[in-house]
Amino acid sequence: MHIESIAAPDLSWQEQALCAQTGADFFFPEPGSSVREAKRICGLCEMRSACLQYALANDERFGVWGGLSEKERLGLRRTHQQ
């Protein structure tokens, strides 16, 4: 019997991310609310690239990840698929 092992993603970047120190309210706002503050925090974060890569690889559909909103990540995915 062969059992495939799936490597767990490296999530160590999350401990260093500014959002971990700020709280989720900015990054998962109510529908129609501004994401300006979340994007400002992401712009200062050294983990932004790792965060965005994680969100794209895991098809995160809600919240601000790597400085991009849901719609922006969807647009980025569509651009890469073409």
C-alpha positions in Angstrom: 0.0 0.0 0.0 1.3 3.4 -1.0 0.4 6.5 1.0 1.2 9.8 -0.5 2.4 12.4 1.9 1.5 16.0 1.3 4.0 18.5 2.7 2.4 21.1 4.8 2.9 24.7 3.5 5.5 26.8 5.3 3.4 29.3 7.3 6.3 30.7 9.4 5.9 34.0 7.5 2.6 34.6 9.3 4.3 35.0 12.6 6.2 38.0 11.2 3.4 39.5 9.3 2.0 42.9 10.5 -1.6 41.6 10.2 -0.8 39.1 13.0 -0.1 42.0 15.3 -3.0 44.1 14.1 -6.0 41.9 14.2 -8.3 40.5 11.5 -10.9 43.3 11.5 -9.0 45.4 9.0 -8.3 42.4 6.7 -11.8 40.8 6.7 -14.1 43.9 6.7 -17.8 43.8 6.3 -19.0 43.7 2.7 -18.9 47.2 1.2 -16.4 48.5 3.8 -13.1 50.1 3.0 -10.0 48.0 2.7 -7.8 51.1 2.6 -6.3 50.6 6.1 -5.6 46.9 5.4 -3.8 47.8 2.2 -1.8 50.5 4.0 -0.6 47.9 6.6 0.2 45.4 3.9 2.3 48.1 2.1 4.5 48.3 5.2 4.8 44.5 5.7 7.9 42.6 4.7 5.8 39.4 4.4 3.5 40.8 1.7 4.9 38.7 -1.1 4.7 35.5 0.8 1.2 36.3 1.9 0.1 37.0 -1.7 1.7 33.8 -2.9 -0.1 31.8 -0.2 -3.4 33.4 -1.0 -3.1 32.7 -4.7 -1.9 29.1 -4.2 -4.7 28.4 -1.7 -7.4 30.2 -3.6 -8.3 32.5 -0.7 -11.5 34.2 -1.7 -12.1 36.5 1.2 -10.2 39.4 2.8 -7.1 41.3 1.9 -4.0 39.1 1.3 -0.7 40.5 0.2 -2.2 43.9 -0.3 -4.9 42.8 -2.7 -8.6 42.5 -2.3 -10.7 39.6 -3.5 -11.5 41.3 -6.8 -7.8 42.2 -7.4 -6.6 38.6 -6.7 -9.3 37.3 -9.1 -8.1 39.7 -11.8 -4.5 38.6 -11.2 -5.5 34.9 -11.5 -7.4 35.6 -14.8 -4.4 37.5 -16.2 -2.0 34.6 -15.4 -4.4 32.0 -16.9 -4.5 33.8 -20.3 
